[in-house]
């Protein structure tokens, strides 16, 4: 009996180690995906990228815990200088600059999706609602940060209307399209099952 118990314990440890390896592998892929999606870029006041799509899809597929950690790791890599942000930029200045609030807002977006999944389950309508709310949270945090940090050449600050016209309105339709694409891919139950196999969300 003791030998059987010991074997079961060792088997559980090995299984747990395998889960941790799987987690790290998927998170590494998620970080790489975020970087690639940030390089798909059209320069503007705030560059048009596929970052928000990546955040939504990563959290939808990996779950809240691994998805949020992936976003945090991505931001930390960028903060220390890895060229993982838009236009292959990096450094703490990207996070502290006028558009840095939108990058940091990705963490809050992931947390919103995580919380709603825990309370409302893994239904398609829940993911649609959570992505929309996550986008609003990212917009709110990023716009508030932009208004606080941005200073024009004449020393003027950006008001709310100006910030919305520069930072939100041009991106609404593209971001809604990204949500639709993330839902289309992330709603595949078989894919989610494979990605989440062996780790709790």
Buried (B, 14 or more C-beta within 10 A) or exposed (E): EEEEEEEEEEEEEEEEEEBEEBBEEBBEBBBBBBBEBBBBBEEEEBBBBBBBBBBBBBBBBBBBBBBBBBBBBBBEBBBEEBBBBBEEBBBEEBBEBBBBBBBBBBBBBBBBBBBBBEEEEBEEEBBBBBBBBBBEBBBBBBBBBBBEBBEEEEEEEBEEEBBBEBBBEBBEEBBEEBBEBBBEBBBEEEEBEEBBEBBEB
